[in-house]
Amino acid sequence: MSNSSSQRTRIVIIGAGFGGLQAAQSLSGADAEVLLIDRHAHHTFIPLLYQVATAQVEPTQVVYPVRTLLRGSPNVRFLMSEVHRVDFHSQIIETDHSLVSYDYLLLATGGKTTFQGVAGAARYGLPLRSIDDAIAIRNHIITRLEQATGEGNFQERQRLLTFTIVGGGATGVELAGALLEWMRGAMGRDYPELRHLPARIILLQSGDQLLPDLPKKLGKYTAKKLRRLGVEVYLQTKVERVSETGIMLSEGRFIEAGTVIWTAGQGATYPQSREAVATASKGKVCVNSSLQLLEYPNVYAIGDVAYILQNRKPLIGVAPEALQAGVQVAKNLRRQLQGKSPKPFRYFNKGRLAIIGCYTGVGYIAGVAFTGVVAWLMWLGVHFVYLPGFRNRLLLLLSWVQGYLFADRPVRLILPATQPMTKGELSISLASEQPDSGNDSV
Ligand SMILES: Cc1cc2nc3c(=O)[nH]c(=O)nc-3n(C[C@H](O)[C@H](O)[C@H](O)COP(=O)(O)OP(=O)(O)OC[C@H]3O[C@@H](n4cnc5c(N)ncnc54)[C@H](O)[C@@H]3O)c2cc1C
């Protein structure tokens, strides 16, 4: 056994998102010491971030302390730290604070927004991936509304009230619908000065269909519904440049906009390593059917960081895939601990749901496509059930009642995003934690 502090096998998991957390919980009681590492002390329920961004729910309602979720798992420890580097050969990872050795490693570091080389997109486009991103979008939208009320120039006022969303996947559609609900409802009551000048919401999609992971007819329904509600939907429209004042389209048209939200590109993210590992599209790490890296059978990768083939097609990158893979990795690790070989992973697709807004959604379950209020209610139900924490669920319910029944936006606040601690402060707080976490320096 390679770690010096104990005789037990050590499994290190990087990332306490959907996949990593599920794997850690499924390893509860295993005959191994499990160390879960994340740069944040909380787990983020990413599917509800768009509701934070559109002032529907509090940021604290969609995050949950990792340590609380690990209560009752004495063999699983948590370390809040950034992992910078992995040495697959020596089986050591380098964190903010120390070097940690492992016998088995799980990469569950998720994805990141990519701006696909579009000039100005990284600087002026607002991504949505973390709680800080969601707060930044909310702050930005409210600031634009405040600026618009004090603006005397008609054209500039219209620009400040133009919200452009790049990317017609589920996140882009959800944001467009939620923004529309906000601008149609609470905005008019809060800003009577702006009532006669309606906000423009523009959704740009490079392909010929919204929600490209769902059947074409659902994409068509979504575009029709959004257009009917008042969203300007442009398909087969590529962005060439983003600037401080708007968006230049590849067809040569310029859209003056005060806000550009970027949901178009997702790529994998993982710590650096000296040794090269095979990667595929979006920079995802290639794994075999048992979810092990092709080069290192003691290293697994799951979720948005992994390129997992099923029926010769890659998985698309949604939470249920990461959750199910987390369970399978835990099973495989238990098998490896007993000297048995790991088993292949088979993803069971329970279906997909997407919310459009204004009491409408779309769904595709067991080959059956459906739309309207049923899909909308199912989406709310599924996300309510899966959100971790009783308190969070209760508060979510209250926010939804206020938002959907009274057309209000309860969290219209411009507040700073979460304040990260300085490295010095972090080292002090973690120094007392390290012996407990089973973390050793080598
Ligand atoms: C805006 C948005 C909305 C979405 N909506 C839905 C939806 O409605 N339904 C759905 O099924 N899917 C949705 N998805 C996709 C879903 O969120 C992902 O597929 C899922 O989160 C992947 O889980 P994961 O465990 O791979 O990564 P994540 O959940 O992203 O977790 C990765 C974790 O790793 C940590 N980490 C990363 N690098 C390091 C490092 N170097 N050191 C320490 N920690 C690190 C991060 O802090 C994070 O906690 C959405 C995605 C986005 C961006």
The ligand as a Tripos MOL2 file, in Angstrom:
@<TRIPOS>MOLECULE
LIG
   53    58     1     0     0
SMALL
NO_CHARGES

@<TRIPOS>ATOM
      1 C1        -26.1220   25.7710  -16.6090 C.3       1 LIG1
      2 C2        -26.2290   24.2720  -16.6630 C.ar      1 LIG1
      3 C3        -27.4840   23.6790  -16.5060 C.ar      1 LIG1
      4 C4        -27.6110   22.2970  -16.5310 C.ar      1 LIG1
      5 N1        -28.8510   21.7420  -16.3770 N.ar      1 LIG1
      6 C5        -28.9750   20.4050  -16.3350 C.ar      1 LIG1
      7 C6        -30.2570   19.8030  -16.1290 C.ar      1 LIG1
      8 O1        -31.2740   20.4900  -16.0070 O.2       1 LIG1
      9 N2        -30.3210   18.4450  -16.0450 N.ar      1 LIG1
     10 C7        -29.1950   17.6700  -16.1740 C.ar      1 LIG1
     11 O2        -29.3020   16.4450  -16.0590 O.2       1 LIG1
     12 N3        -27.9800   18.1980  -16.4030 N.ar      1 LIG1
     13 C8        -27.8360   19.5480  -16.4740 C.ar      1 LIG1
     14 N4        -26.5940   20.1010  -16.6940 N.ar      1 LIG1
     15 C9        -25.4330   19.2220  -16.8450 C.3       1 LIG1
     16 C10       -24.9660   18.7270  -15.4670 C.3       1 LIG1
     17 O3        -24.8810   19.8110  -14.5620 O.3       1 LIG1
     18 C11       -23.6120   18.0560  -15.5890 C.3       1 LIG1
     19 O4        -23.7190   17.0080  -16.5250 O.3       1 LIG1
     20 C12       -23.1610   17.4970  -14.2480 C.3       1 LIG1
     21 O5        -22.9760   18.5430  -13.3290 O.3       1 LIG1
     22 C13       -21.8580   16.7110  -14.4150 C.3       1 LIG1
     23 O6        -21.4720   16.2400  -13.1660 O.3       1 LIG1
     24 P1        -19.9260   16.0630  -12.8160 P.3       1 LIG1
     25 O7        -19.8650   15.3650  -11.5060 O.co2     1 LIG1
     26 O8        -19.2070   15.4920  -13.9670 O.co2     1 LIG1
     27 O9        -19.3580   17.5630  -12.6670 O.3       1 LIG1
     28 P2        -19.8190   18.7890  -11.7860 P.3       1 LIG1
     29 O10       -21.1640   18.5700  -11.2260 O.co2     1 LIG1
     30 O11       -19.5800   19.9920  -12.6260 O.co2     1 LIG1
     31 O12       -18.7720   18.7850  -10.5750 O.3       1 LIG1
     32 C14       -17.3970   18.9510  -10.7530 C.3       1 LIG1
     33 C15       -16.7860   19.3330   -9.4060 C.3       1 LIG1
     34 O13       -15.3720   19.2750   -9.5070 O.3       1 LIG1
     35 C16       -14.7970   20.3700   -8.8120 C.3       1 LIG1
     36 N5        -13.4680   20.6160   -9.4050 N.ar      1 LIG1
     37 C17       -13.1760   20.7600  -10.7230 C.ar      1 LIG1
     38 N6        -11.8510   20.8930  -10.9020 N.ar      1 LIG1
     39 C18       -11.3010   20.8500   -9.6620 C.ar      1 LIG1
     40 C19        -9.9510   20.9380   -9.1960 C.ar      1 LIG1
     41 N7         -8.9290   21.0910  -10.0350 N.pl3     1 LIG1
     42 N8         -9.7240   20.8760   -7.8540 N.ar      1 LIG1
     43 C20       -10.7560   20.7240   -6.9930 C.ar      1 LIG1
     44 N9        -12.0490   20.6090   -7.3800 N.ar      1 LIG1
     45 C21       -12.3060   20.6700   -8.6970 C.ar      1 LIG1
     46 C22       -15.8020   21.4960   -9.0300 C.3       1 LIG1
     47 O14       -15.6820   22.4770   -8.0180 O.3       1 LIG1
     48 C23       -17.1290   20.7530   -8.9720 C.3       1 LIG1
     49 O15       -17.6590   20.7270   -7.6730 O.3       1 LIG1
     50 C24       -26.4510   21.4870  -16.7100 C.ar      1 LIG1
     51 C25       -25.1950   22.0860  -16.8800 C.ar      1 LIG1
     52 C26       -25.0760   23.4690  -16.8620 C.ar      1 LIG1
     53 C27       -23.7130   24.1030  -17.0430 C.3       1 LIG1
@<TRIPOS>BOND
     1     1     2 1
     2     2     3 ar
     3     2    52 ar
     4     3     4 ar
     5     4     5 ar
     6     4    50 ar
     7     5     6 ar
     8     6     7 ar
     9     6    13 1
    10     7     8 2
    11     7     9 ar
    12     9    10 ar
    13    10    11 2
    14    10    12 ar
    15    12    13 ar
    16    13    14 ar
    17    14    15 1
    18    14    50 ar
    19    15    16 1
    20    16    17 1
    21    16    18 1
    22    18    19 1
    23    18    20 1
    24    20    21 1
    25    20    22 1
    26    22    23 1
    27    23    24 1
    28    24    25 2
    29    24    26 1
    30    24    27 1
    31    27    28 1
    32    28    29 2
    33    28    30 1
    34    28    31 1
    35    31    32 1
    36    32    33 1
    37    33    34 1
    38    33    48 1
    39    34    35 1
    40    35    36 1
    41    35    46 1
    42    36    37 ar
    43    36    45 ar
    44    37    38 ar
    45    38    39 ar
    46    39    40 ar
    47    39    45 ar
    48    40    41 1
    49    40    42 ar
    50    42    43 ar
    51    43    44 ar
    52    44    45 ar
    53    46    47 1
    54    46    48 1
    55    48    49 1
    56    50    51 ar
    57    51    52 ar
    58    52    53 1
@<TRIPOS>SUBSTRUCTURE
     1 LIG1         1 GROUP 0 **** ****
